[in-house]
Amino acid sequence: MPFLDLPLHRIHYRVDGPVDAPWLTFCNSLGTDLHMWDAQVDALAAQFRILRYDRRGHGQSSAPPGAYSVADLGADVLALWDHLGVERSHFCGLSIGGLTGQWLGLHAGARLRTLTVAATAAKIGTAESWQARIAQVEQDGLQPLRAGTAERWFTPAFAAAQPAVVDDILQRFVATRVAGYIGCCHAVATADFRGALAGITVPTLAIAGDDDPVCPPSDLAAIAAGVAQGQAIAVPGRHICNLESAGAFTDALAAHLR
């Protein structure tokens, strides 16, 4: 089980696919781990050298103390790439992973082949809404958020049709370290790329869930319109659209990578 040890924390990661294939990096959403990308890895690992990792404070990665910034999260990606000798990689991130991707596009564009951002926005929510979330989690933990999270992440039809899939990811959600979750909430609360998107010059695909109440299709369309080379599409589903519409999501991603 590979880990990268950094001065204040360690990052758990996994690599799949042929050694000589182009790199593709996946970045998970808030409250999930690297297994959220299992369907995409199963479909693409024959063509790409795939790097997945648990964001700091998530999965099997440790949680450094204090509030995090999106720059901290982007620096973790760069540290992983340097550790593995990755000069350039395709990058696909969802929600906070999409914020991380936007930061990389602006600050490390030369390391990117393409950028895919999903179920995200240039600015997600308000500082007030995130402070309220932080206060709630500090007091009560993550378990009370489970039901509301399920409603935001998946349509009722998908939850009824795939209860085991939904239960698995929600179990991973409530198992997330409170300190890591709160630290990442600070990163989302302070990330704002409105007005800066034109600085992202790599080919960018923005994928929305067509019924996402967190980051609706208009947020993804705004990213695609704001970057130098952008395209926006919507697939059926809510926030975790790579799971709810795994086939359509993977097909769109694969076409972009080509």
C-alpha positions as CSV (number, residue, x, y, z in Angstrom):
1,M,0.0,0.0,0.0
2,P,1.9,3.1,-1.2
3,F,2.2,6.3,0.8
4,L,4.0,9.5,0.2
5,D,5.3,11.0,3.5
6,L,5.4,14.8,3.6
7,P,6.5,17.0,6.5
8,L,3.1,17.3,8.1
9,H,1.1,14.4,6.6
10,R,1.1,11.3,4.5
11,I,-0.9,10.7,1.3
12,H,-2.2,7.3,0.3
13,Y,-2.2,6.7,-3.4
14,R,-2.6,4.0,-6.0
15,V,-1.3,3.5,-9.6
16,D,-2.9,1.4,-12.2
17,G,-2.2,0.8,-15.9
18,P,0.7,0.3,-18.3
19,V,4.1,1.8,-17.3
20,D,4.6,3.4,-20.7
21,A,1.0,4.9,-21.0
22,P,0.2,8.6,-20.6
23,W,-0.6,9.6,-17.0
24,L,-4.1,10.4,-15.9
25,T,-4.7,11.7,-12.4
26,F,-8.1,11.5,-10.6
27,C,-9.0,13.7,-7.6
28,N,-11.9,12.8,-5.4
29,S,-14.7,15.0,-4.0
30,L,-15.2,16.2,-0.4
31,G,-16.0,13.3,1.9
32,T,-15.0,10.4,-0.5
33,D,-11.8,8.5,-1.2
34,L,-10.0,7.2,-4.3
35,H,-12.5,4.4,-4.8
36,M,-15.1,6.8,-6.2
37,W,-13.2,6.4,-9.5
38,D,-13.3,2.6,-9.7
39,A,-15.6,2.6,-12.7
40,Q,-13.5,5.0,-14.6
41,V,-10.3,3.2,-13.8
42,D,-11.8,-0.1,-14.9
43,A,-12.7,1.4,-18.2
44,L,-9.5,3.4,-18.9
45,A,-6.6,1.5,-17.2
46,A,-5.6,-0.3,-20.4
47,Q,-4.9,3.0,-22.1
48,F,-3.5,5.2,-19.3
49,R,-1.2,5.1,-16.3
50,I,-3.7,6.1,-13.7
51,L,-2.9,7.9,-10.4
52,R,-5.5,8.0,-7.7
53,Y,-5.0,9.3,-4.2
54,D,-6.9,10.0,-1.0
55,R,-6.9,13.8,-0.4
56,R,-5.4,14.9,2.9
57,G,-7.7,14.0,5.7
58,H,-9.6,11.5,3.6
59,G,-9.5,7.7,3.2
60,Q,-6.1,6.4,4.3
61,S,-4.3,9.7,4.1
62,S,-3.6,11.5,7.3
63,A,-4.9,14.9,8.3
64,P,-2.4,17.7,9.0
65,P,-3.7,20.2,11.6
66,G,-5.4,23.5,10.8
67,A,-7.4,24.9,7.9
68,Y,-6.3,24.0,4.4
69,S,-6.3,26.1,1.2
70,V,-6.8,25.0,-2.4
71,A,-3.1,25.8,-2.9
72,D,-2.3,23.3,-0.2
73,L,-4.4,20.7,-2.1
74,G,-2.7,21.5,-5.4
75,A,0.7,21.3,-3.8
76,D,-0.1,17.7,-2.7
77,V,-0.8,16.8,-6.3
78,L,2.5,18.3,-7.4
79,A,4.3,16.5,-4.6
80,L,2.8,13.2,-5.8
81,W,3.8,13.9,-9.4
82,D,7.4,14.8,-8.4
83,H,7.6,11.7,-6.2
84,L,6.4,9.4,-9.1
85,G,8.4,11.2,-11.8
86,V,5.3,12.5,-13.6
87,E,6.3,15.3,-15.9
88,R,2.8,15.9,-17.4
89,S,-0.6,14.3,-16.7
90,H,-4.2,14.5,-17.7
91,F,-6.2,15.6,-14.7
92,C,-9.8,14.9,-13.7
93,G,-11.3,16.2,-10.5
94,L,-14.8,16.4,-9.1
95,S,-16.2,19.1,-6.8
96,I,-13.3,20.1,-4.5
97,G,-11.2,18.0,-6.9
98,G,-12.4,20.3,-9.7
99,L,-11.3,23.3,-7.6
100,T,-7.9,21.6,-7.2
101,G,-7.8,21.2,-11.0
102,Q,-8.6,24.8,-11.6
103,W,-5.7,25.8,-9.3
104,L,-3.4,23.5,-11.2
105,G,-4.5,24.9,-14.5
106,L,-3.6,28.4,-13.3
107,H,-0.4,27.6,-11.3
108,A,1.0,24.5,-13.0
109,G,-0.5,24.5,-16.4
110,A,2.8,23.2,-18.0
111,R,2.3,19.9,-16.0
112,L,-1.2,19.3,-17.5
113,R,-2.0,17.6,-20.8
114,T,-5.8,18.2,-20.4
115,L,-8.0,19.3,-17.6
116,T,-11.4,17.8,-16.8
117,V,-13.5,19.3,-14.0
118,A,-16.8,17.9,-12.9
119,A,-19.7,18.9,-10.5
120,T,-17.7,22.0,-9.5
121,A,-17.7,25.8,-10.0
122,A,-15.3,28.7,-10.0
123,K,-16.8,29.5,-6.6
124,I,-18.7,26.8,-4.6
125,G,-21.2,28.2,-2.1
126,T,-20.6,31.1,0.3
127,A,-18.3,31.6,3.1
128,E,-21.3,31.8,5.5
129,S,-22.7,28.4,4.3
130,W,-19.3,26.7,4.7
131,Q,-18.8,28.2,8.2
132,A,-22.2,26.9,9.2
133,R,-21.2,23.4,7.8
134,I,-18.0,23.6,9.8
135,A,-19.7,24.5,13.0
136,Q,-22.2,21.7,12.6
137,V,-19.5,19.1,12.0
138,E,-17.4,20.4,14.8
139,Q,-20.3,19.9,17.2
140,D,-22.0,16.7,15.8
141,G,-19.6,15.0,13.4
142,L,-20.5,13.7,10.0
143,Q,-23.2,11.1,10.7
144,P,-26.0,13.6,11.0
145,L,-25.1,14.8,7.4
146,R,-25.6,11.4,5.9
147,A,-29.2,11.7,4.7
148,G,-28.8,15.2,3.3
149,T,-25.6,14.2,1.6
150,A,-27.4,11.2,-0.1
151,E,-30.1,13.6,-1.4
152,R,-27.5,16.0,-2.8
153,W,-25.3,13.4,-4.3
154,F,-27.8,11.0,-6.0
155,T,-31.3,11.1,-7.5
156,P,-33.9,9.0,-5.7
157,A,-34.1,6.8,-8.8
158,F,-30.4,5.9,-8.6
159,A,-30.5,5.4,-4.9
160,A,-33.4,3.0,-5.3
161,A,-31.8,1.1,-8.2
162,Q,-28.2,0.9,-6.7
163,P,-28.6,0.9,-2.9
164,A,-25.3,-0.9,-2.4
165,V,-23.3,1.7,-4.4
166,V,-24.9,4.5,-2.5
167,D,-24.4,2.9,0.9
168,D,-20.7,2.2,0.1
169,I,-19.9,5.8,-0.7
170,L,-21.9,7.1,2.3
171,Q,-20.1,4.8,4.6
172,R,-16.8,6.3,3.3
173,F,-18.3,9.7,3.8
174,V,-19.1,9.2,7.5
175,A,-15.7,7.5,8.1
176,T,-13.9,10.7,6.9
177,R,-11.7,12.3,9.6
178,V,-13.6,15.3,11.0
179,A,-10.4,17.3,11.1
180,G,-9.7,16.5,7.4
181,Y,-13.2,17.3,6.4
182,I,-13.2,20.6,8.2
183,G,-9.8,21.5,6.8
184,C,-11.1,20.9,3.3
185,C,-14.3,22.9,4.0
186,H,-12.0,25.9,4.6
187,A,-10.3,25.2,1.3
188,V,-13.7,25.3,-0.5
189,A,-14.9,28.3,1.4
190,T,-11.8,30.4,0.3
191,A,-11.3,29.2,-3.2
192,D,-12.6,31.6,-5.9
193,F,-11.4,31.5,-9.5
194,R,-14.0,33.9,-10.9
195,G,-12.2,36.4,-13.1
196,A,-9.1,34.2,-13.3
197,L,-10.3,31.4,-15.6
198,A,-8.9,32.9,-18.8
199,G,-5.5,31.9,-17.4
200,I,-6.3,28.2,-17.8
201,T,-5.1,27.5,-21.3
202,V,-5.0,23.7,-21.5
203,P,-8.0,22.0,-23.2
204,T,-10.7,21.8,-20.5
205,L,-13.9,19.7,-20.3
206,A,-16.5,20.7,-17.7
207,I,-19.0,17.9,-16.9
208,A,-22.2,18.6,-14.9
209,G,-24.8,16.3,-13.4
210,D,-28.0,17.6,-15.0
211,D,-29.9,17.6,-11.7
212,D,-27.0,18.6,-9.4
213,P,-28.3,21.0,-6.7
214,V,-24.8,21.8,-5.5
215,C,-23.0,22.8,-8.8
216,P,-25.7,23.0,-11.5
217,P,-24.9,22.8,-15.2
218,S,-24.7,26.6,-15.4
219,D,-21.7,26.6,-13.1
220,L,-19.9,24.2,-15.4
221,A,-20.9,26.1,-18.5
222,A,-19.4,29.3,-16.9
223,I,-16.1,27.5,-16.4
224,A,-16.1,26.3,-20.0
225,A,-16.8,29.8,-21.3
226,G,-14.2,31.3,-19.1
227,V,-11.2,29.2,-19.9
228,A,-9.2,29.5,-23.2
229,Q,-10.3,26.2,-24.6
230,G,-13.4,24.9,-22.9
231,Q,-16.3,22.6,-23.5
232,A,-19.3,21.8,-21.2
233,I,-21.5,18.8,-21.2
234,A,-24.2,17.4,-18.8
235,V,-24.8,13.8,-17.9
236,P,-27.8,12.4,-16.0
237,G,-27.6,12.6,-12.2
238,R,-26.8,14.8,-9.3
239,H,-23.5,15.7,-7.7
240,I,-21.5,12.4,-7.9
241,C,-22.3,12.2,-11.6
242,N,-19.3,9.9,-12.3
243,L,-21.0,7.2,-10.3
244,E,-24.6,7.9,-11.3
245,S,-23.8,8.1,-15.0
246,A,-20.6,6.1,-15.0
247,G,-20.8,5.1,-18.7
248,A,-21.7,8.6,-20.1
249,F,-19.2,10.3,-17.8
250,T,-16.4,7.9,-18.9
251,D,-17.2,8.2,-22.6
252,A,-17.1,12.0,-22.4
253,L,-13.8,11.9,-20.5
254,A,-12.3,9.4,-22.9
255,A,-13.2,11.5,-25.9
256,H,-11.7,14.5,-24.3
257,L,-8.4,12.7,-23.5
258,R,-8.2,11.6,-27.1
